[in-house]
């Protein structure tokens, strides 16, 4: 397994089975607005993802009341990828290679953030 010391014990390549969590409503316009280029040079939208980490733990760094959830494998099936990148949490990653429509379709419908809940 290839390791990258910047990200503790998590492998550089995230497994297909890993959850991918993104905060907000994840409508097409939300994804479009969120696209940017990470300082590492990867263009995409911020997500939380890591091998073996459950949705609730991935959601802790997300301030939104709603989250979208998919898997790395579902993203790869349609031509995208999830790349580990630095960020606010140790699980930060960038979803790249999909159109806003494709990303929105995978991240909707949203569910309540298990850490924030509905108010």
C-alpha positions as CSV (number, residue, x, y, z in Angstrom):
1,X,0.0,0.0,0.0
2,X,1.4,3.4,-1.0
3,X,1.3,5.9,1.9
4,X,1.5,9.7,2.0
5,X,2.8,11.0,5.3
6,X,0.8,14.3,4.9
7,X,-2.3,12.3,5.5
8,X,-1.5,10.1,8.5
9,X,-2.0,6.4,7.8
10,X,-4.5,6.8,4.9
11,X,-3.4,5.5,1.5
12,X,-2.9,7.9,-1.4
13,X,-5.5,6.1,-3.5
14,X,-8.9,5.9,-1.8
15,X,-10.7,2.6,-2.1
16,X,-13.8,2.3,-4.3
17,X,-15.8,1.3,-1.2
18,X,-15.0,4.5,0.7
19,X,-17.9,6.9,1.3
20,X,-17.7,10.4,-0.2
21,X,-19.6,13.2,1.7
22,X,-20.3,16.7,0.6
23,X,-22.2,19.3,2.6
24,X,-25.1,21.4,1.3
25,X,-28.0,20.8,-1.0
26,X,-25.7,19.7,-3.9
27,X,-27.9,21.1,-6.6
28,X,-26.1,21.6,-10.0
29,X,-25.6,25.3,-9.2
30,X,-24.2,24.5,-5.8
31,X,-21.6,22.2,-7.3
32,X,-20.8,24.7,-10.0
33,X,-20.2,27.5,-7.4
34,X,-18.0,25.1,-5.4
35,X,-15.6,24.2,-8.2
36,X,-12.1,25.5,-7.7
37,X,-8.5,24.6,-8.0
38,X,-6.9,23.2,-4.8
39,X,-3.3,24.5,-4.0
40,X,-2.1,21.1,-5.1
41,X,-3.4,21.8,-8.7
42,X,-6.4,19.5,-8.6
43,X,-9.6,21.1,-9.9
44,X,-12.9,20.0,-8.5
45,X,-15.1,20.4,-5.4
46,X,-14.3,19.7,-1.7
47,X,-15.5,16.5,-0.2
48,X,-14.7,14.3,2.8
49,X,-13.6,10.8,2.1
50,X,-11.3,8.1,3.6
51,X,-11.0,4.3,3.6
52,X,-13.1,2.7,6.3
53,X,-14.5,6.0,7.8
54,X,-18.2,6.1,8.4
55,X,-20.6,8.8,7.2
56,X,-21.0,10.4,10.7
57,X,-17.3,10.8,11.2
58,X,-16.8,12.2,7.7
59,X,-19.6,14.7,8.4
60,X,-18.0,16.2,11.5
61,X,-16.1,18.9,9.6
62,X,-19.2,19.8,7.5
63,X,-21.2,22.8,8.9
64,X,-24.2,22.2,6.6
65,X,-27.4,20.6,7.9
66,X,-27.7,18.5,4.7
67,X,-25.1,16.2,3.1
68,X,-24.9,14.3,-0.1
69,X,-23.4,10.8,0.1
70,X,-22.0,8.5,-2.6
71,X,-18.9,6.2,-2.9
72,X,-15.6,6.6,-4.6
73,X,-16.5,3.7,-6.9
74,X,-19.7,5.3,-8.1
75,X,-17.7,8.4,-9.0
76,X,-15.1,6.4,-10.8
77,X,-17.7,4.4,-12.8
78,X,-18.7,7.6,-14.6
79,X,-15.2,8.9,-15.2
80,X,-14.4,11.0,-12.1
81,X,-12.1,10.4,-9.1
82,X,-11.6,11.4,-5.5
83,X,-8.1,12.6,-4.6
84,X,-6.8,13.2,-1.1
85,X,-6.0,16.9,-0.6
86,X,-5.2,19.0,2.4
87,X,-8.1,20.9,4.0
88,X,-9.8,21.6,7.3
89,X,-10.1,18.0,8.3
90,X,-7.9,15.0,8.0
91,X,-10.5,13.4,5.6
92,X,-10.5,16.2,3.1
93,X,-10.4,15.3,-0.6
94,X,-11.3,16.7,-4.0
95,X,-13.9,15.2,-6.3
96,X,-12.6,15.8,-9.8
97,X,-13.4,14.9,-13.4
98,X,-17.2,15.2,-13.3
99,X,-19.6,17.8,-14.6
100,X,-21.7,19.7,-12.1
101,X,-24.7,17.7,-13.3
102,X,-23.0,14.3,-12.9
103,X,-21.7,15.2,-9.4
104,X,-25.1,16.6,-8.4
105,X,-26.9,13.4,-9.6
106,X,-24.6,11.2,-7.4
107,X,-24.9,13.5,-4.3
108,X,-28.7,13.8,-4.4
109,X,-31.0,13.4,-2.7
110,X,-29.4,14.8,0.3
111,X,-29.9,13.5,3.9
112,X,-29.7,15.3,7.2
113,X,-26.1,15.7,8.5
114,X,-26.0,13.2,11.4
115,X,-23.7,15.6,13.3
116,X,-25.8,18.8,12.8
117,X,-29.3,17.5,12.3
118,X,-32.3,19.5,11.2
119,X,-33.4,22.6,13.1
